[in-house]
Each structure stands twice: as structure tokens, then as C-alpha cells.
Amino acid sequence: MPRNFKEEIVFTAIMAGLMVLVMVGYNVALAEGFTNEFLLHTISEYPGGLAVAVILDLLVVGKIAKFVAFKYIINDYMKKNILLIGLTISVLMVLGMVTCMSLFGIIMAGNVGWSAYGHAWLFNVIMALPLQLLIVGPIARFVLGKMQTAADNVAVLRENAEKTEL
């Protein structure tokens, strides 16, 4: 879990960046197939999707997911296992982001309707949940862990240097 704002930004950038890239490509492929324009359409839709996803992640879905997780789901037993906390928040984040981003996608496609939304939501959950839990989440947590280890090592070095100076 990120411990400060800098770690939160890096973690969100990796998480949202990879998730949005894959999910945009997935949705383009579902809508158009793998045509000659697949890569162009994926790249052109990526910036808008990423901007919306980062805003939703940082300002809405992330806060709601963490609130729900710690208020209603994570019990004393789960608090002892950081992996369970991470998985719980990841699942809630996927559900929240798929709910919002599916709506964004059908609005951008001009295909607004309950059936289109239900279809988009279901197909996005089917892809996003394993993508998050098996690929993107572990990558983001690995990078975050390396950042935290490096920060901890710097803190120890500074502490030792201060002790040496005294």
C-alpha cells in the first residue's frame, strides 16, 4: 500500500496506465475487431480514458473502495495480512472503475442504453478482474515495494549519518 502522496501518484500511474491501455485495446477489439486501425484507435482513445481513470481513481473510486473495505469488509484477522487488504481493495477498485469507465465508454461511443451498459460492464469485469489481480496489480505492487525499500534504505542511511555526526 502506498504510504505517502508520491507513492500514491506512482502507484496510480502504473496501475491506471497499464489497466487503461489494455482495457482500451480490449474494447476497441470488441467493437471493431483487429482491423488495420486497431492500434491507431487504441492510441487515440488512450489519453482521454487515462485522464478520466486517474481522476476517478484518485478522487472518487479509490476513496469509496478504501472506505467500504475498511468499514465493512476487512476484519481484525484480515488486518494482519497485507495481501488480503490489497486484494480486497483491488477487487473493489476494479468493480468501481469498471462501473464508471463502462459508462464513460458507451457515452464516448454514442451507444448509451441499459443493454449496452450491461454488456460493456459484464465484458469489462471479465477482462479487468483477472488483468488486475494477475498482471497489473502485481507489477504495480512490485514497483511500489522497490520504491519503499529504496526510501527505507535512504532513511536508514540518513539516520546513521546523523548518529555518526554527533
Accessible surface in RSA format (square Angstrom, percent):
REM  Atomic radii and reference values for relative SASA: ProtOr
REM  Chains: A
REM  Algorithm: Lee & Richards
REM  Probe-radius: 1.40
REM  Slices: 20
REM RES _ NUM      All-atoms   Total-Side   Main-Chain    Non-polar    All polar
REM                ABS   REL    ABS   REL    ABS   REL    ABS   REL    ABS   REL
RES MET A   1    72.74  37.7  47.07  31.1  25.68  61.1  38.29  32.6  34.46  45.6
RES PRO A   2    27.17  19.8   5.31   4.8  21.87  79.5   5.31   4.4  21.87 135.9
RES ARG A   3   133.08  55.9  94.36  48.1  38.72  92.2  65.73  89.8  67.35  40.8
RES ASN A   4    80.32  55.4  65.36  63.2  14.96  36.0  42.24 101.7  38.08  36.8
RES PHE A   5   154.74  77.4 144.43  89.5  10.31  26.8 147.96  89.7   6.79  19.4
RES LYS A   6   145.72  71.1 138.44  84.9   7.28  17.3  86.52  77.9  59.20  63.1
RES GLU A   7     4.45   2.6   4.45   3.4   0.00   0.0   2.14   4.1   2.31   1.9
RES GLU A   8    38.16  21.9  38.16  28.9   0.00   0.0  16.91  32.7  21.24  17.3
RES ILE A   9    67.78  38.6  66.69  49.7   1.09   2.6  66.89  48.2   0.88   2.4
RES VAL A  10    44.71  29.4  43.08  39.0   1.62   3.9  44.71  38.8   0.00   0.0
RES PHE A  11    33.46  16.7  32.86  20.4   0.60   1.6  33.46  20.3   0.00   0.0
RES THR A  12     4.73   3.4   3.87   3.9   0.86   2.0   3.02   4.1   1.71   2.6
RES ALA A  13    56.85  52.3  43.73  67.5  13.11  29.8  49.18  69.3   7.67  20.3
RES ILE A  14    36.39  20.7  30.47  22.7   5.92  14.3  36.38  26.2   0.01   0.0
RES MET A  15    21.41  11.1  21.41  14.2   0.00   0.0  21.41  18.2   0.00   0.0
RES ALA A  16     6.53   6.0   1.48   2.3   5.05  11.5   6.53   9.2   0.00   0.0
RES GLY A  17    11.24  13.9   0.00   N/A  11.24  13.9  10.55  29.0   0.69   1.5
RES LEU A  18    62.16  34.6  61.87  44.3   0.30   0.7  61.87  43.4   0.30   0.8
RES MET A  19    24.36  12.6  24.35  16.1   0.02   0.0  24.36  20.7   0.00   0.0
RES VAL A  20    11.12   7.3   9.12   8.3   2.00   4.8  11.12   9.7   0.00   0.0
RES LEU A  21    79.07  44.0  77.31  55.3   1.76   4.4  77.31  54.3   1.76   4.7
RES VAL A  22    51.99  34.2  44.56  40.3   7.44  17.9  50.52  43.9   1.47   4.0
RES MET A  23    24.69  12.8  24.61  16.3   0.08   0.2  24.69  21.0   0.00   0.0
RES VAL A  24    20.40  13.4  17.29  15.7   3.10   7.5  20.18  17.5   0.21   0.6
RES GLY A  25     8.08  10.0   0.00   N/A   8.08  10.0   7.84  21.5   0.24   0.5
RES TYR A  26    44.09  20.6  36.01  20.5   8.08  21.0  35.60  26.8   8.49  10.5
RES ASN A  27    53.23  36.7  49.74  48.1   3.50   8.4  25.72  61.9  27.51  26.6
RES VAL A  28     5.56   3.7   3.11   2.8   2.45   5.9   5.40   4.7   0.16   0.4
RES ALA A  29    20.12  18.5  12.03  18.6   8.09  18.4  12.35  17.4   7.77  20.6
RES LEU A  30    86.39  48.1  54.13  38.7  32.27  81.1  57.44  40.3  28.96  77.9
RES ALA A  31    87.56  80.5  44.54  68.7  43.02  97.9  55.20  77.7  32.35  85.7
RES GLU A  32    71.48  41.0  47.49  35.9  23.99  57.1  34.41  66.6  37.07  30.3
RES GLY A  33    28.99  35.8   0.00   N/A  28.99  35.8  26.90  73.8   2.10   4.7
RES PHE A  34   164.45  82.3 129.07  79.9  35.38  92.1 129.50  78.5  34.94 100.0
RES THR A  35    62.34  44.3  43.83  44.4  18.52  44.1  51.90  69.7  10.45  15.8
RES ASN A  36   151.78 104.7 116.41 112.5  35.38  85.2  27.15  65.3 124.63 120.5
RES GLU A  37    81.74  46.9  80.97  61.3   0.77   1.8  26.03  50.4  55.71  45.5
RES PHE A  38    43.62  21.8  43.62  27.0   0.00   0.0  43.62  26.4   0.00   0.0
RES LEU A  39   116.06  64.6 115.09  82.3   0.97   2.4 115.09  80.8   0.97   2.6
RES LEU A  40   115.36  64.2 111.13  79.5   4.23  10.6 113.65  79.8   1.72   4.6
RES HIS A  41    58.19  31.8  58.15  40.4   0.03   0.1  36.82  37.9  21.36  24.9
RES THR A  42     7.57   5.4   7.57   7.7   0.00   0.0   7.57  10.2   0.00   0.0
RES ILE A  43   100.02  56.9  98.09  73.1   1.94   4.7  98.60  71.0   1.42   3.9
RES SER A  44    73.23  61.9  43.24  57.7  29.99  69.1  43.27  92.1  29.96  42.0
RES GLU A  45    90.83  52.1  80.51  60.9  10.32  24.6  36.54  70.7  54.30  44.3
RES TYR A  46    52.13  24.3  52.13  29.7   0.00   0.0  37.59  28.2  14.55  17.9
RES PRO A  47    81.34  59.3  72.88  66.4   8.46  30.7  76.88  63.5   4.46  27.7
RES GLY A  48    38.89  48.0   0.00   N/A  38.89  48.0  34.98  96.0   3.91   8.8
RES GLY A  49     3.12   3.9   0.00   N/A   3.12   3.9   2.63   7.2   0.50   1.1
RES LEU A  50    46.21  25.7  46.21  33.1   0.00   0.0  46.21  32.4   0.00   0.0
RES ALA A  51    53.04  48.8  43.60  67.3   9.44  21.5  52.44  73.8   0.60   1.6
RES VAL A  52    42.97  28.3  41.62  37.7   1.35   3.3  42.90  37.3   0.07   0.2
RES ALA A  53     1.26   1.2   1.26   1.9   0.00   0.0   1.26   1.8   0.00   0.0
RES VAL A  54    41.53  27.3  41.53  37.6   0.00   0.0  41.53  36.1   0.00   0.0
RES ILE A  55    99.69  56.7  97.97  73.0   1.72   4.1  99.69  71.8   0.00   0.0
RES LEU A  56    32.54  18.1  32.54  23.3   0.00   0.0  32.54  22.9   0.00   0.0
RES ASP A  57    16.03  11.2  15.01  14.9   1.03   2.4   0.07   0.2  15.97  15.9
RES LEU A  58    48.52  27.0  35.82  25.6  12.70  31.9  37.94  26.6  10.58  28.5
RES LEU A  59   113.99  63.5  99.89  71.5  14.10  35.4  99.93  70.2  14.06  37.8
RES VAL A  60    63.02  41.5  60.05  54.4   2.97   7.1  62.93  54.7   0.09   0.3
RES VAL A  61     8.10   5.3   7.27   6.6   0.83   2.0   8.00   6.9   0.10   0.3
RES GLY A  62     5.26   6.5   0.00   N/A   5.26   6.5   5.26  14.4   0.00   0.0
RES LYS A  63   127.69  62.3 117.89  72.3   9.80  23.3  68.00  61.2  59.69  63.6
RES ILE A  64   102.11  58.1 100.30  74.7   1.81   4.4 102.10  73.5   0.01   0.0
RES ALA A  65     4.73   4.3   1.12   1.7   3.61   8.2   4.40   6.2   0.33   0.9
RES LYS A  66    67.22  32.8  66.46  40.8   0.76   1.8  42.68  38.4  24.54  26.1
RES PHE A  67   117.17  58.6 107.92  66.8   9.25  24.1 116.10  70.4   1.06   3.0
RES VAL A  68    44.36  29.2  44.36  40.2   0.00   0.0  44.36  38.5   0.00   0.0
RES ALA A  69     0.00   0.0   0.00   0.0   0.00   0.0   0.00   0.0   0.00   0.0
RES PHE A  70    92.56  46.3  76.47  47.4  16.09  41.9  76.81  46.6  15.75  45.1
RES LYS A  71   127.87  62.4  95.85  58.8  32.02  76.2  46.00  41.4  81.87  87.2
RES TYR A  72   149.81  69.9 113.55  64.6  36.26  94.3  86.87  65.3  62.94  77.6
RES ILE A  73    74.55  42.4  58.99  43.9  15.56  37.5  62.85  45.3  11.70  31.7
RES ILE A  74    10.82   6.2   0.00   0.0  10.82  26.1   0.12   0.1  10.70  29.0
RES ASN A  75    82.53  56.9  74.31  71.8   8.22  19.8  38.40  92.4  44.14  42.7
RES ASP A  76   108.28  75.8 102.96 102.5   5.31  12.6  35.13  82.7  73.14  72.9
RES TYR A  77   148.46  69.3 144.00  81.9   4.46  11.6 102.71  77.2  45.76  56.4
RES MET A  78    29.96  15.5  29.96  19.8   0.00   0.0  17.41  14.8  12.56  16.6
RES LYS A  79   113.45  55.3  91.72  56.3  21.74  51.8  44.67  40.2  68.79  73.3
RES LYS A  80   175.79  85.8 136.10  83.5  39.69  94.5  91.90  82.7  83.89  89.4
RES ASN A  81    59.08  40.7  55.35  53.5   3.73   9.0  14.08  33.9  45.00  43.5
RES ILE A  82   115.83  65.9 109.84  81.8   6.00  14.5 109.92  79.2   5.91  16.0
RES LEU A  83   101.34  56.4  97.45  69.7   3.89   9.8 101.34  71.2   0.00   0.0
RES LEU A  84    53.30  29.7  52.98  37.9   0.32   0.8  53.02  37.2   0.28   0.7
RES ILE A  85    14.20   8.1  14.20  10.6   0.00   0.0  14.20  10.2   0.00   0.0
RES GLY A  86     9.56  11.8   0.00   N/A   9.56  11.8   8.66  23.8   0.90   2.0
RES LEU A  87    59.99  33.4  59.39  42.5   0.61   1.5  59.62  41.9   0.37   1.0
RES THR A  88    19.75  14.0  12.78  13.0   6.97  16.6  11.17  15.0   8.58  13.0
RES ILE A  89    12.27   7.0  12.27   9.1   0.00   0.0  12.27   8.8   0.00   0.0
RES SER A  90     9.85   8.3   6.59   8.8   3.26   7.5   3.26   6.9   6.60   9.2
RES VAL A  91    49.49  32.6  49.49  44.8   0.00   0.0  49.49  43.0   0.00   0.0
RES LEU A  92    35.25  19.6  30.64  21.9   4.61  11.6  30.67  21.5   4.58  12.3
RES MET A  93    30.29  15.7  30.22  20.0   0.07   0.2  29.34  24.9   0.95   1.3
RES VAL A  94     6.27   4.1   3.10   2.8   3.17   7.6   6.23   5.4   0.04   0.1
RES LEU A  95    63.85  35.6  63.20  45.2   0.65   1.6  63.62  44.7   0.23   0.6
RES GLY A  96    20.50  25.3   0.00   N/A  20.50  25.3  19.81  54.4   0.69   1.5
RES MET A  97    30.62  15.9  30.42  20.1   0.21   0.5  30.62  26.0   0.00   0.0
RES VAL A  98     9.17   6.0   6.79   6.1   2.38   5.7   9.15   8.0   0.02   0.1
RES THR A  99    58.68  41.7  57.60  58.4   1.08   2.6  47.36  63.6  11.31  17.1
RES CYS A 100    38.33  29.0  30.61  34.1   7.73  18.2   7.86  19.9  30.47  32.9
RES MET A 101    41.58  21.5  35.54  23.5   6.05  14.4  35.76  30.4   5.82   7.7
RES SER A 102     1.84   1.6   0.00   0.0   1.84   4.2   1.60   3.4   0.24   0.3
RES LEU A 103    83.73  46.6  83.73  59.9   0.00   0.0  83.73  58.8   0.00   0.0
RES PHE A 104    51.87  26.0  48.33  29.9   3.54   9.2  51.39  31.2   0.48   1.4
RES GLY A 105    34.12  42.1   0.00   N/A  34.12  42.1  29.79  81.8   4.33   9.7
RES ILE A 106    13.37   7.6  12.59   9.4   0.78   1.9  13.30   9.6   0.07   0.2
RES ILE A 107    92.87  52.8  81.72  60.9  11.16  26.9  81.72  58.8  11.16  30.3
RES MET A 108   134.91  69.9 103.26  68.3  31.65  75.4  86.45  73.5  48.45  64.2
RES ALA A 109    79.79  73.4  39.92  61.6  39.87  90.7  52.53  74.0  27.26  72.2
RES GLY A 110    64.66  79.7   0.00   N/A  64.66  79.7  30.83  84.6  33.84  75.8
RES ASN A 111    88.22  60.8  84.47  81.6   3.76   9.0  15.88  38.2  72.34  69.9
RES VAL A 112   103.96  68.4  71.63  64.8  32.32  77.9  71.75  62.3  32.20  87.3
RES GLY A 113    31.34  38.6   0.00   N/A  31.34  38.6  30.99  85.0   0.35   0.8
RES TRP A 114   224.62  90.1 213.08 103.1  11.54  27.1 183.36  97.8  41.26  66.9
RES SER A 115    98.78  83.5  80.69 107.7  18.09  41.7  58.81 125.2  39.97  56.0
RES ALA A 116    17.73  16.3   8.05  12.4   9.68  22.0  16.07  22.6   1.66   4.4
RES TYR A 117    42.27  19.7  42.27  24.0   0.00   0.0  36.94  27.8   5.33   6.6
RES GLY A 118    36.10  44.5   0.00   N/A  36.10  44.5  31.90  87.5   4.20   9.4
RES HIS A 119   105.30  57.6  97.28  67.6   8.02  20.5  72.75  75.0  32.56  37.9
RES ALA A 120    17.40  16.0  13.14  20.3   4.26   9.7  17.34  24.4   0.06   0.2
RES TRP A 121    76.22  30.6  76.22  36.9   0.00   0.0  73.62  39.3   2.60   4.2
RES LEU A 122    92.87  51.7  92.87  66.4   0.00   0.0  92.87  65.2   0.00   0.0
RES PHE A 123    69.75  34.9  69.75  43.2   0.00   0.0  69.75  42.3   0.00   0.0
RES ASN A 124    11.18   7.7  11.18  10.8   0.00   0.0   1.96   4.7   9.22   8.9
RES VAL A 125    21.21  14.0  20.92  18.9   0.29   0.7  20.92  18.2   0.29   0.8
RES ILE A 126   101.63  57.8  89.90  67.0  11.72  28.3  96.26  69.3   5.37  14.6
RES MET A 127    60.10  31.1  58.56  38.8   1.54   3.7  37.46  31.8  22.64  30.0
RES ALA A 128     2.41   2.2   2.41   3.7   0.00   0.0   2.41   3.4   0.00   0.0
RES LEU A 129    47.35  26.4  47.35  33.9   0.00   0.0  47.35  33.3   0.00   0.0
RES PRO A 130    59.19  43.1  55.07  50.2   4.12  15.0  58.88  48.6   0.31   1.9
RES LEU A 131    12.86   7.2   9.10   6.5   3.76   9.4  11.91   8.4   0.95   2.6
RES GLN A 132     8.76   4.9   8.76   6.4   0.00   0.0   0.78   1.7   7.98   6.1
RES LEU A 133    48.52  27.0  38.71  27.7   9.81  24.7  38.71  27.2   9.81  26.4
RES LEU A 134   134.30  74.8 112.03  80.2  22.27  56.0 113.54  79.7  20.76  55.9
RES ILE A 135    94.52  53.8  91.24  68.0   3.28   7.9  94.19  67.8   0.33   0.9
RES VAL A 136     2.23   1.5   2.23   2.0   0.00   0.0   2.23   1.9   0.00   0.0
RES GLY A 137     0.00   0.0   0.00   N/A   0.00   0.0   0.00   0.0   0.00   0.0
RES PRO A 138    56.57  41.2  47.68  43.5   8.89  32.3  52.44  43.3   4.13  25.7
RES ILE A 139    78.49  44.7  75.42  56.2   3.08   7.4  78.44  56.5   0.05   0.1
RES ALA A 140     0.13   0.1   0.00   0.0   0.13   0.3   0.00   0.0   0.13   0.3
RES ARG A 141    66.09  27.8  58.08  29.6   8.01  19.1  44.16  60.4  21.93  13.3
RES PHE A 142   129.46  64.8 118.96  73.7  10.50  27.3 127.94  77.6   1.52   4.4
RES VAL A 143    50.63  33.3  49.53  44.8   1.11   2.7  50.50  43.9   0.13   0.4
RES LEU A 144     4.59   2.6   3.75   2.7   0.83   2.1   4.26   3.0   0.32   0.9
RES GLY A 145    28.87  35.6   0.00   N/A  28.87  35.6  27.88  76.5   0.99   2.2
RES LYS A 146   126.00  61.5 120.22  73.8   5.78  13.8  63.90  57.5  62.10  66.1
RES MET A 147    45.00  23.3  35.80  23.7   9.20  21.9  39.04  33.2   5.96   7.9
RES GLN A 148    27.37  15.3  27.37  20.0   0.00   0.0   5.32  11.3  22.04  16.7
RES THR A 149    75.18  53.5  72.60  73.6   2.59   6.2  48.06  64.6  27.12  41.0
RES ALA A 150    54.18  49.8  48.73  75.2   5.46  12.4  53.47  75.3   0.71   1.9
RES ALA A 151    50.74  46.7  38.06  58.7  12.68  28.8  45.43  64.0   5.31  14.1
RES ASP A 152    64.40  45.1  62.63  62.3   1.77   4.2  23.94  56.3  40.46  40.4
RES ASN A 153    81.59  56.3  79.98  77.3   1.61   3.9  19.68  47.4  61.91  59.8
RES VAL A 154    66.01  43.4  65.80  59.6   0.22   0.5  65.96  57.3   0.05   0.1
RES ALA A 155    56.12  51.6  48.65  75.1   7.47  17.0  52.57  74.0   3.56   9.4
RES VAL A 156    84.45  55.6  83.64  75.7   0.81   2.0  84.37  73.3   0.09   0.2
RES LEU A 157   120.71  67.2 116.77  83.5   3.94   9.9 117.05  82.2   3.66   9.8
RES ARG A 158   159.56  67.0 155.98  79.5   3.58   8.5  52.04  71.1 107.52  65.2
RES GLU A 159    95.57  54.9  93.17  70.5   2.40   5.7  24.87  48.1  70.70  57.7
RES ASN A 160    71.71  49.5  69.97  67.6   1.74   4.2  23.30  56.1  48.41  46.8
RES ALA A 161    49.91  45.9  42.27  65.2   7.63  17.4  48.96  68.9   0.95   2.5
RES GLU A 162   108.05  62.0 106.53  80.6   1.52   3.6  36.95  71.5  71.10  58.0
RES LYS A 163   130.00  63.4 115.41  70.8  14.59  34.7  75.51  68.0  54.49  58.0
RES THR A 164   118.04  84.0  88.10  89.3  29.94  71.4  74.97 100.7  43.07  65.1
RES GLU A 165   147.29  84.6 109.52  82.9  37.78  89.9  46.46  89.9 100.84  82.3
RES LEU A 166   186.34 103.8 126.36  90.4  59.98 150.8 140.64  98.8  45.70 123.0
END  Absolute sums over single chains surface
CHAIN  1 A    10347.3       8810.6       1536.6       7576.7       2770.6
END  Absolute sums over all chains
TOTAL         10347.3       8810.6       1536.6       7576.7       2770.6
